Amino acid sequence: MEAIHIHNIVEKDGEIFVKGLPCKHGQHVEMIVLIENSDAHSLTARRLRQSGLVGLWKDRKDIEDSVSYARQLREKAQRRRE
């Protein structure tokens, strides 16, 4: 089964219009609709500061350089995916 990812914005409540699919007349298809969480896109700088994430490591004695530590964590996570 081939998967096609289409990102679109709903223009009319309850309706989705999809055009240009590589489908033939009579071909059976299965559609799965994933609705994005609108809160995930509305994180403002104020809400981020209030979330407790900013400064999370400030009192840790085992982390001397938080920028370097974060870089090491990202590199380690990327190697796990390989």
N, C-alpha and C positions, 0 to 999 in steps of 0.2 A: 504494500500500500504506500502510495506517495503522499507526503505531507507538504502542504503549501502554507506558508505563514503570511497572512495579510493583516496589516495594521491599519485601522480605519476609525473614523469618528462617526457616531450615530447622529444622523441629521434629523430624523423624525422618530419620536418615541415608538418603540416596539418594532422598528423596521431596520433591516440591514440590507444594503444593496451590494452585491458582489458581481463584478464584471471581468471578463478577460481570462477566465479559468481555462486550463487545457483539457476541457471535458467535451465529450461527444454526446449528441442527442441519444437518450435512452440509457446512457451509462449510469450505473448506481454510484452514489457518493454518500459519504458520511460527513456531517459537519459538527464540529465541536466549537462552541463559542465561549471564550474566556473573557470575562469582564474585568478590566483593570480596576484596582482599588484607587479611587480618586484621592484619598488621603495621602497616598504614597507620593503623589506629584505636588502636594501643597505644603511641603515642609519648608517653612520660611527660616531665615537666619535666626529670628527670635525664638521660634519653636525648637530649633536645633540647640541653641544655647540653653534653653530651659529644660531640655531633655536629659541633661546629666551626662551626655556623651562627651561634650567639650570639657577638657580638663580631667577626664576620667583617670588618667595615669599620673596626675601631678604630684601625689603624695607617695608614690611607689619608690622605695629606696633601691630596688633591684634594677631599675631602668634609669640609666644615666642620661641617655639621649633618646627621647621618645620618637623623634623623626627616624633615626637609624633603626630603632626597634620595630617601628611600624613597617619600614621597608623590608626588614628581614622576615617579618610575618607574611607579607605579601609574596615575597620570593618563595618562601617555604610552601605556601598554599598553591602557587602556580606549578611548582615541581610535582605536587601530589596528583595533578590532573594529567600529567604526561604518561 
